[in-house]
Amino acid sequence: MQKRINILKDVPAAYAAQSAMEKYVGTTSLTPIEKELIKIRASQINGCAFCLNMHTADARKNGETEQRIYVLSAWRETELFTETERAILALTEEMTLISNGGVSDNTYSEAERLLGEHKLAEVMMAIVTINGWNRIAISTHLPVSKPQ
């Protein structure tokens, strides 16, 4: 792959702003697993190898199982995810694929019912944040580290 710019080096203020969003997500009421499910699912949809590599490892460190990581892209076909996780995943997909018609009323209503307004807003900001990171990583060709 062609070498590309380094956002952190070339525009540190912009990188700091994106990092501030990530720090905010870290302060939310989302569980570590909920955060990683959002990050992994959005990264799967966006095809971000760098973020997939990072967040599947982080999910494992936070106690996520291999089985759930393996089937995450087909979460609707399993009973491995809770009702709340399913609402978060549906919202993640529709916000990540926003050009496919936006977030449906059904998805929004179900997420609001299960999460409440405050946590719904936190989930939405977590989705916005990982989508930003995905776009940075993909556009700048951030490399996936090879195992040591």
Buried (B, 14 or more C-beta within 10 A) or exposed (E): EEEEEEBBEEEEEEBEEBBEBEEEBEEBEBEBBBBBBBBBBBBBBBEBBBBBBBBBEBBEEBEBEEEBBEBBEEBEEEEBBEEBBBBBBBBBBBBBBEEEEEBEEEBBEBBBEBBEEEBBEBBBBBBBBBBBBBEBBBEBEBEEEEEE
